Amino acid sequence: MALRKTLSVKQSDIVNGSAGADGTTGGDAAEPSGGESDDDPDEHVPEATAAAGEGCVKKKKNKKKKPKKKKKVPTVQTEPPSVLISQLFPSDNYPKGEEVEYKDDNQYRTTNEEKRHLDNINSDFLCDYRQAAETHRQVRQWAQKTIKPGQTLTEIANGIEDSVRRLVGHDGLSEGDAIVAGMGFPTGLNLDAIAAHYSPNAGCKTVLQQNNVIKVDIGVHVNGRIVDSAFTMAFDPMYDNLLAAVKDATNTGVREAGIDVRLGELGGHIQEAMESYECEINGTTYPIKPIGNITGHNILPYSIHGTKSVPAVKTNDTTKMEEGDVFAIETFGSTGNGRCHDQGEVSHYALCSDAPKVDLRLSSAKSLLSTIKKNFGTIPFCRRYLDRIGQEKYLLGLNNLVKSGIVQDYPPLVDKKGSYTAQFEHTILLRPTVKEVISRGEDY
């Protein structure tokens, strides 16, 4: 946020399990067979005494009870995704991201015992991040297969967000549930000149068209550990170079990032990669420009935007990346000015972590603030999220919270009219021993 293939794991059986909302399926348990006798002419009781006469007594056959059928844990994901990631990967054994060894002065970290120890005591952190990342991969890869012209943006957003919630096992409808796990921020669906921060509000009728360039920005969190990763789709090959430029720039940023790297210098590497491309659209050739006023950023627990920024152009910022940092390396390229401005209806909001203490006089603002704190905390939310938990007529109160500095609004970021923008993004963990590109997948 500027703000797979089918999986297969070792199958484990759960005896007497039952199908649930998480998508677990299995056959119905068979009832034990009845105890009726069957005649068997070959089975007779011997003669007892002559006085008893020659009577034959039928012997009851003891039938073995049929065992109940075992219900099996799913071993592959469904379409749309519905199986809990924790079921597909038992014992919290989630896939690692792409691990890249440090170089130059930090090469020693790979085998250093002290650094390895620090890495090992971070198991909960890594478990949460890898669960969120695998959720992200499976949902986005399904989205890449299913997003097509003719769909409304609302359909696309709901499909992605409902899938994320199913896979982490938290639907976000009960108080506080979305704070445990779920969406890391509202799904961004940004068309053409809109680079970031657009998500459909209720009543949005926008339909994806064949000539659109759509940026899909998805955030997933588990216990506040947010994976932020984005991709761009276009349905006309004339945009291919635009997408290639931005993907190359993002991969350059990921490759060059590391402990002790200065952020301003990193921006220079990103800029050089992106500006080496141009794109011909409808007969006109455009240089691809990095959008200079949207940056990548570090990520803190329950806070998508930390205190460090990763520019897409060379700057004089000497701030260094440090061990333990989590960064969203995201780049935006444009056929326009390479500068964005606020424009359009706001959908994204977030409670400020350092919000001032204000005497709110508007009762609706007080009530809404309590709802936001209990349901989202500092995780960004959108109007649709308020709608789905039953909030009504909240706009006056929401605008009052923004005006009071308690809630931050994030208007859509737009380049000049008629331009096209693209985005690619990955989340990286600067672990003590290696750099882990936690959101890396076979798709990008």
ZATORDREN-605396 format. One line per 5 residues: their letters; for each residue z, y, x of C-alpha. Coordinates in steps of 0.25 Angstrom, whole numbers. Example, Ala and Ser with C-alpha at 12.3 -4.5 7.8 and 13.67 -1.06 7.14 Angstrom:
// residues 2
as	31 -18 49 | 29 -4 55 .
// end
This chain:
// residues 444
malrk	0 0 0 | -4 14 6 | 8 17 -1 | -30 -85 0 | -34 -94 0 .
tlsvk	-26 -104 -8 | -13 -106 -2 | -7 -120 0 | 7 -124 4 | 15 -137 5 .
qsdiv	17 -141 -9 | 32 -143 -14 | 36 -150 -27 | 47 -145 -36 | 53 -156 -44 .
ngsag	54 -152 -59 | 49 -138 -57 | 44 -130 -68 | 32 -120 -69 | 36 -106 -68 .
adgtt	30 -92 -69 | 28 -92 -54 | 16 -101 -56 | 22 -114 -53 | 15 -126 -60 .
ggdaa	16 -140 -62 | 15 -152 -72 | 24 -154 -83 | 35 -164 -80 | 33 -177 -86 .
epsgg	44 -183 -95 | 50 -196 -92 | 43 -207 -100 | 50 -214 -111 | 58 -227 -111 .
esddd	51 -235 -121 | 50 -250 -118 | 37 -257 -115 | 34 -272 -118 | 32 -281 -107 .
pdehv	28 -295 -110 | 31 -300 -96 | 45 -295 -95 | 55 -305 -102 | 70 -308 -101 .
peata	73 -323 -98 | 79 -332 -109 | 94 -330 -110 | 99 -343 -117 | 93 -353 -126 .
aageg	101 -348 -137 | 96 -335 -135 | 82 -340 -138 | 69 -336 -132 | 69 -321 -134 .
cvkkk	62 -311 -125 | 68 -298 -122 | 59 -286 -118 | 63 -279 -105 | 62 -264 -105 .
knkkk	54 -259 -94 | 61 -247 -86 | 50 -236 -85 | 51 -227 -73 | 52 -212 -77 .
kpkkk	40 -204 -73 | 45 -193 -63 | 43 -179 -68 | 31 -172 -62 | 34 -162 -51 .
kkvpt	30 -148 -52 | 23 -143 -40 | 24 -130 -33 | 11 -123 -33 | 4 -123 -19 .
vqtep	-7 -113 -22 | -8 -100 -27 | -14 -97 -41 | -25 -87 -45 | -19 -77 -49 .
psvli	-8 -79 -40 | 5 -84 -47 | 12 -94 -38 | 24 -89 -30 | 22 -87 -16 .
sqlfp	35 -93 -13 | 30 -106 -20 | 18 -107 -12 | 26 -105 1 | 39 -113 0 .
sdnyp	51 -109 9 | 46 -95 10 | 36 -100 20 | 25 -89 18 | 13 -87 26 .
kgeev	14 -77 38 | 5 -65 39 | -4 -64 51 | 4 -64 64 | -1 -55 75 .
eykdd	6 -55 89 | 10 -42 95 | 2 -37 107 | 4 -29 120 | 19 -25 122 .
nqyrt	23 -32 109 | 17 -46 113 | 30 -51 118 | 35 -51 103 | 28 -64 99 .
tneek	37 -73 108 | 49 -64 110 | 62 -72 105 | 69 -59 100 | 57 -55 92 .
rhldn	55 -69 87 | 70 -69 82 | 68 -56 75 | 56 -62 68 | 63 -74 64 .
insdf	75 -66 57 | 65 -59 49 | 62 -71 40 | 65 -65 26 | 57 -53 30 .
lcdyr	45 -61 34 | 46 -71 22 | 46 -59 12 | 34 -53 19 | 26 -66 19 .
qaaet	29 -69 5 | 24 -55 1 | 12 -56 10 | 8 -70 4 | 9 -65 -10 .
hrqvr	0 -53 -6 | -10 -62 0 | -11 -71 -11 | -12 -60 -22 | -22 -51 -15 .
qwaqk	-31 -63 -11 | -31 -67 -26 | -34 -52 -29 | -45 -51 -20 | -52 -63 -27 .
tikpg	-50 -57 -41 | -51 -42 -40 | -65 -39 -46 | -72 -27 -52 | -69 -26 -67 .
qtlte	-54 -28 -66 | -45 -17 -69 | -36 -12 -58 | -24 -15 -67 | -29 -30 -68 .
iangi	-30 -31 -53 | -16 -24 -50 | -9 -33 -61 | -15 -46 -55 | -11 -43 -41 .
edsvr	3 -38 -45 | 6 -49 -54 | 2 -59 -44 | 11 -53 -33 | 23 -54 -43 .
rlvgh	20 -69 -46 | 19 -73 -32 | 32 -67 -28 | 39 -71 -40 | 43 -57 -45 .
dglse	37 -51 -57 | 44 -38 -56 | 48 -37 -71 | 63 -39 -69 | 71 -28 -63 .
gdaiv	70 -29 -48 | 61 -40 -47 | 49 -32 -41 | 59 -28 -30 | 61 -42 -26 .
agmgf	46 -45 -24 | 33 -41 -30 | 23 -29 -28 | 26 -21 -16 | 18 -9 -22 .
ptgln	8 -7 -34 | -5 -14 -31 | -15 -3 -26 | -29 -4 -32 | -36 7 -26 .
ldaia	-51 10 -29 | -61 17 -20 | -56 31 -16 | -42 27 -20 | -35 21 -8 .
ahysp	-21 18 -12 | -10 19 -22 | -18 16 -35 | -13 5 -44 | -17 5 -59 .
nagck	-7 11 -69 | -6 6 -83 | -19 9 -91 | -28 9 -79 | -42 5 -83 .
tvlqq	-48 5 -69 | -58 -6 -67 | -62 -11 -53 | -77 -9 -51 | -87 -15 -42 .
nnvik	-89 -3 -33 | -74 -1 -31 | -66 -2 -18 | -52 -7 -22 | -40 -7 -13 .
vdigv	-29 -17 -17 | -16 -14 -11 | -5 -25 -14 | 10 -25 -10 | 19 -37 -11 .
hvngr	34 -37 -8 | 45 -47 -7 | 59 -42 -5 | 53 -28 -2 | 44 -34 10 .
ivdsa	30 -27 6 | 17 -33 10 | 6 -22 8 | -8 -26 9 | -21 -21 4 .
ftmaf	-36 -24 3 | -49 -18 -2 | -59 -24 -11 | -74 -19 -14 | -84 -26 -22 .
dpmyd	-96 -20 -15 | -100 -23 -1 | -103 -8 2 | -88 -6 4 | -87 -17 14 .
nllaa	-86 -8 26 | -75 0 20 | -67 -12 18 | -70 -17 32 | -66 -4 38 .
vkdat	-52 -4 32 | -49 -19 34 | -52 -17 49 | -44 -5 49 | -32 -12 43 .
ntgvr	-34 -24 52 | -34 -15 64 | -21 -8 60 | -15 -22 58 | -20 -27 71 .
eagid	-15 -15 79 | -2 -13 72 | 11 -18 79 | 24 -15 85 | 24 -2 93 .
vrlge	10 2 88 | 10 17 85 | 5 20 70 | -4 32 74 | -11 23 84 .
lgghi	-13 12 74 | -19 22 65 | -30 24 75 | -34 10 76 | -35 9 61 .
qeame	-44 22 61 | -53 17 72 | -55 4 64 | -58 10 51 | -67 21 56 .
syece	-76 11 63 | -82 8 49 | -91 15 39 | -96 11 25 | -109 13 17 .
ingtt	-107 15 3 | -118 18 -7 | -127 22 5 | -117 32 11 | -110 28 24 .
ypikp	-95 31 25 | -86 31 37 | -73 23 34 | -61 33 36 | -47 28 36 .
ignit	-38 35 26 | -29 43 34 | -18 47 25 | -15 33 20 | -7 25 30 .
ghnil	-1 11 32 | 14 10 32 | 26 2 36 | 33 -6 25 | 48 -6 23 .
pysih	56 -15 13 | 53 -11 -1 | 45 1 4 | 30 0 5 | 29 13 14 .
gtksv	38 14 26 | 40 25 36 | 28 22 45 | 13 25 42 | 1 18 48 .
pavkt	-11 28 48 | -25 24 47 | -29 34 57 | -24 38 71 | -12 47 71 .
ndttk	-1 52 80 | 10 44 74 | 17 37 85 | 26 29 76 | 27 14 80 .
meegd	26 1 72 | 39 -7 75 | 44 -21 75 | 48 -25 60 | 39 -14 54 .
vfaie	30 -19 42 | 17 -11 40 | 6 -10 30 | -6 -7 38 | -16 -2 28 .
tfgst	-29 6 30 | -38 14 21 | -52 17 23 | -61 27 15 | -75 32 14 .
gngrc	-69 45 10 | -60 55 17 | -50 46 22 | -39 54 15 | -33 51 2 .
hdqge	-26 59 -8 | -17 57 -20 | -25 55 -33 | -23 48 -46 | -13 42 -55 .
vshya	-1 37 -48 | 3 22 -49 | 12 19 -37 | 26 24 -35 | 38 20 -27 .
lcsda	53 23 -27 | 56 32 -15 | 66 25 -5 | 72 38 -2 | 71 44 -16 .
pkvdl	80 57 -18 | 92 57 -27 | 87 64 -39 | 94 67 -52 | 83 62 -62 .
rlssa	84 69 -75 | 73 61 -82 | 79 49 -88 | 65 41 -87 | 65 44 -72 .
kslls	79 39 -70 | 76 26 -78 | 63 24 -71 | 69 26 -57 | 79 15 -60 .
tikkn	68 6 -65 | 60 8 -52 | 72 6 -43 | 76 -7 -50 | 62 -13 -51 .
fgtip	54 -8 -39 | 64 -1 -29 | 55 6 -18 | 43 -4 -21 | 32 4 -26 .
fcrry	28 3 -40 | 18 7 -50 | 17 11 -65 | 12 -3 -69 | 25 -9 -63 .
ldrig	34 1 -71 | 25 -3 -83 | 27 -18 -81 | 42 -17 -81 | 42 -10 -94 .
qekyl	43 5 -90 | 37 14 -100 | 35 29 -100 | 40 31 -86 | 30 41 -80 .
lglnn	38 53 -82 | 50 47 -76 | 41 41 -64 | 35 55 -62 | 49 61 -61 .
lvksg	53 51 -51 | 41 54 -42 | 44 69 -44 | 58 67 -40 | 54 60 -27 .
ivqdy	61 47 -31 | 48 39 -33 | 35 41 -25 | 22 41 -31 | 9 36 -24 .
pplvd	-4 42 -30 | -17 35 -27 | -23 39 -14 | -37 43 -15 | -49 47 -5 .
kkgsy	-60 56 -10 | -68 52 -22 | -79 42 -20 | -73 36 -7 | -69 22 -5 .
taqfe	-57 17 2 | -52 4 7 | -38 -2 11 | -33 -14 19 | -19 -16 22 .
htill	-9 -26 28 | 6 -27 30 | 11 -31 44 | 24 -35 49 | 28 -31 63 .
rptvk	37 -43 66 | 45 -44 79 | 35 -55 85 | 22 -53 78 | 14 -43 68 .
evisr	12 -50 55 | 1 -46 46 | 9 -51 34 | -2 -48 24 | -14 -54 31 .
gedy	-22 -64 23 | -35 -71 24 | -41 -60 16 | -38 -48 25 .
// end
